[in-house]
Amino acid sequence: MSLKEVLVDELKDLYSAESQLVKALPKIVKACEDEELGESINQHLEETKGHVERLQRIFEQLGEKPTGKHCKGMEGLLEEGKEVIEEGEEAPFGDLMITSAASRVEHYEIAGYTAVIEMARGLGEDEVVDLLTETLEEEQAASEKLAEKAKELIAEAAGQSEDEAELEDEDVEAVSEEDEAGEASMTRKQTQHTSKTAPKKPSRGKSRAA
């Protein structure tokens, strides 16, 4: 096996990955409740279409066909994303889960493109290196956007969780106060009942009439 064969095999894997993403991203965009997150992922969808076209150009330059391989790694990542959507968690938790799933996809692609760039460089395929580098930079930018959005969503989720915790504490305190009031009421009733039912002591009068 030659270095070029390895490069072509890896490029086919990336081509399959990007093609799967083009089909999956519209559903992910629809699932986003955060408008900014949805717009960001939709923008990356358009970039991903460009990645597919760029890979097609690379295959033409190498005299190879892009088909013939299915990327199981991307299939698994997208299946996880599908599960997140199906869970239907409310905002911001659902959006945070989508952000996390999308970040894993980006890291996977960044690793893949970094590897093929070095292979192409080793083969002296400078034009291929340039095209792949363009895609890598777009993937890295998308990853950074997701990281920033994740920070916002985490802060929002943390604040919401604190509010819920405070409400739960207030509910517990209210129930506790009601229980204490009920116990006090029962104690008073028992005391009153005991006073009414207790036998009276005979009064001391004159012992006898003279």
C-alpha positions as CSV (number, residue, x, y, z in Angstrom):
1,M,0.0,0.0,0.0
2,S,1.3,3.5,-0.9
3,L,1.0,6.8,0.9
4,K,-1.3,8.0,-1.9
5,E,-3.6,5.1,-1.4
6,V,-3.8,5.9,2.3
7,L,-4.6,9.5,1.5
8,V,-7.3,8.6,-1.0
9,D,-8.9,6.1,1.5
10,E,-8.9,8.8,4.2
11,L,-10.4,11.4,1.8
12,K,-13.2,9.0,0.9
13,D,-13.9,8.7,4.6
14,L,-14.1,12.5,4.9
15,Y,-16.3,12.7,1.7
16,S,-18.7,10.2,3.2
17,A,-18.7,12.1,6.5
18,E,-19.4,15.5,4.9
19,S,-22.1,14.0,2.7
20,Q,-23.9,12.5,5.8
21,L,-23.6,15.9,7.5
22,V,-25.3,17.7,4.6
23,K,-28.3,15.4,5.1
24,A,-28.4,15.6,8.9
25,L,-27.8,19.3,9.7
26,P,-31.2,20.6,8.5
27,K,-32.9,18.5,11.2
28,I,-30.5,19.7,13.8
29,V,-31.2,23.3,12.8
30,K,-34.9,22.8,13.2
31,A,-34.4,21.3,16.7
32,C,-32.6,24.4,18.0
33,E,-34.6,26.6,20.2
34,D,-31.8,29.1,20.6
35,E,-32.0,31.3,17.4
36,E,-28.3,32.2,17.3
37,L,-27.3,28.5,17.6
38,G,-29.7,27.6,14.8
39,E,-28.3,30.3,12.6
40,S,-24.7,29.2,13.3
41,I,-25.4,25.6,12.5
42,N,-27.3,26.6,9.3
43,Q,-24.3,28.7,8.2
44,H,-22.1,25.7,8.8
45,L,-24.5,23.6,6.6
46,E,-23.7,25.9,3.7
47,E,-20.0,25.6,4.4
48,T,-20.3,21.8,4.6
49,K,-21.8,21.8,1.1
50,G,-18.7,23.7,0.0
51,H,-16.5,21.1,1.7
52,V,-18.2,18.3,-0.4
53,E,-17.5,20.3,-3.6
54,R,-13.9,21.0,-2.5
55,L,-13.3,17.3,-1.9
56,Q,-14.8,16.5,-5.4
57,R,-12.2,18.9,-6.9
58,I,-9.4,17.2,-4.9
59,F,-10.5,13.8,-6.2
60,E,-10.4,15.1,-9.7
61,Q,-6.9,16.4,-9.2
62,L,-5.8,13.0,-7.8
63,G,-7.5,11.1,-10.6
64,E,-9.7,9.2,-8.2
65,K,-13.4,8.8,-7.4
66,P,-14.9,9.9,-4.1
67,T,-17.3,7.1,-3.7
68,G,-16.9,3.6,-2.3
69,K,-16.6,4.1,1.4
70,H,-19.0,4.8,4.3
71,C,-17.8,6.7,7.3
72,K,-19.1,4.7,10.3
73,G,-17.5,7.2,12.7
74,M,-19.7,10.0,11.5
75,E,-22.7,7.7,11.4
76,G,-22.3,7.0,15.1
77,L,-21.9,10.7,16.0
78,L,-25.0,11.6,14.0
79,E,-26.9,8.8,15.7
80,E,-26.0,10.3,19.0
81,G,-27.2,13.7,17.8
82,K,-30.5,12.1,16.7
83,E,-31.0,10.7,20.1
84,V,-30.5,14.1,21.7
85,I,-33.1,15.6,19.4
86,E,-35.6,12.8,20.2
87,E,-35.2,13.4,23.9
88,G,-36.7,16.9,23.3
89,E,-35.3,18.6,26.4
90,E,-36.5,22.2,27.0
91,A,-34.2,25.2,26.5
92,P,-31.5,25.8,27.4
93,F,-30.7,22.2,28.3
94,G,-31.7,20.8,24.9
95,D,-29.7,23.4,23.0
96,L,-26.7,22.7,25.3
97,M,-26.9,19.0,24.4
98,I,-27.1,19.8,20.7
99,T,-24.1,22.0,21.1
100,S,-22.2,19.2,22.7
101,A,-23.1,16.7,20.0
102,A,-22.1,19.2,17.3
103,S,-18.8,19.9,19.0
104,R,-17.9,16.2,18.9
105,V,-18.6,16.2,15.2
106,E,-16.3,19.2,14.6
107,H,-13.5,17.6,16.6
108,Y,-13.8,14.5,14.6
109,E,-13.6,16.4,11.3
110,I,-10.7,18.6,12.5
111,A,-8.7,15.4,13.4
112,G,-9.5,13.9,10.0
113,Y,-8.5,17.0,8.0
114,T,-5.3,17.6,10.0
115,A,-4.2,14.0,9.1
116,V,-4.9,14.2,5.4
117,I,-3.2,17.6,5.1
118,E,0.0,16.1,6.4
119,M,-0.3,13.2,4.0
120,A,-0.9,15.5,1.0
121,R,2.1,17.6,2.1
122,G,4.2,14.5,2.2
123,L,3.2,13.7,-1.3
124,G,4.0,17.3,-2.5
125,E,0.4,17.9,-3.4
126,D,0.5,21.6,-2.6
127,E,-2.9,22.5,-4.3
128,V,-4.6,19.7,-2.3
129,V,-3.0,21.0,0.9
130,D,-4.3,24.5,0.2
131,L,-7.9,23.2,-0.5
132,L,-7.9,21.0,2.6
133,T,-6.5,23.8,4.8
134,E,-9.4,26.1,3.8
135,T,-11.8,23.4,5.0
136,L,-9.8,22.8,8.2
137,E,-9.9,26.6,9.0
138,E,-13.7,26.6,8.6
139,E,-14.1,23.6,10.8
140,Q,-12.0,25.2,13.5
141,A,-14.0,28.4,13.3
142,A,-17.2,26.5,13.6
143,S,-15.8,24.6,16.6
144,E,-14.9,27.9,18.3
145,K,-18.4,29.3,17.8
146,L,-19.9,26.3,19.3
147,A,-17.5,26.6,22.3
148,E,-18.6,30.2,22.9
149,K,-22.3,29.3,22.6
150,A,-21.8,26.5,25.0
151,K,-20.4,28.9,27.6
152,E,-23.5,31.1,27.3
153,L,-25.9,28.1,27.5
154,I,-24.0,26.6,30.5
155,A,-24.3,29.9,32.4
156,E,-28.1,30.1,31.5
157,A,-28.6,26.5,32.5
158,A,-26.7,27.0,35.8
159,G,-28.8,30.0,36.7
160,Q,-32.0,28.2,35.9
161,S,-30.9,25.3,38.0
162,E,-30.2,27.6,41.0
163,D,-33.6,29.2,40.6
164,E,-35.3,25.8,40.6
165,A,-33.2,24.7,43.7
166,E,-34.3,27.9,45.5
167,L,-37.9,27.2,44.7
168,E,-37.6,23.6,45.9
169,D,-36.1,24.9,49.2
170,E,-38.9,27.3,49.6
171,D,-41.4,24.5,49.0
172,V,-39.7,22.3,51.6
173,E,-39.7,25.1,54.1
174,A,-43.4,25.8,53.5
175,V,-44.3,22.1,54.0
176,S,-42.2,22.0,57.1
177,E,-43.9,25.1,58.5
178,E,-47.3,23.6,57.7
179,D,-46.3,20.3,59.4
180,E,-45.1,22.2,62.5
181,A,-48.4,24.2,62.6
182,G,-50.4,21.0,62.2
183,E,-48.5,19.4,65.1
184,A,-49.0,22.4,67.3
185,S,-52.7,22.4,66.5
186,M,-53.0,18.7,67.3
187,T,-51.1,19.2,70.6
188,R,-53.6,22.0,71.7
189,K,-56.6,19.9,70.8
190,Q,-55.2,16.9,72.8
191,T,-54.5,19.2,75.8
192,Q,-58.1,20.6,75.6
193,H,-59.5,17.1,75.3
194,T,-57.5,15.9,78.3
195,S,-58.7,18.8,80.4
196,K,-62.4,18.1,79.6
197,T,-62.3,14.4,80.2
198,A,-60.1,14.4,83.4
199,P,-62.1,13.5,86.6
200,K,-62.8,16.3,89.0
201,K,-61.5,16.1,92.6
202,P,-64.1,16.2,95.3
203,S,-64.3,19.6,97.0
204,R,-63.5,19.8,100.7
205,G,-66.6,20.9,102.6
206,K,-67.6,20.6,106.3
207,S,-67.1,17.1,107.6
208,R,-70.3,17.0,109.6
209,A,-73.2,19.1,110.7
210,A,-72.9,19.9,114.4
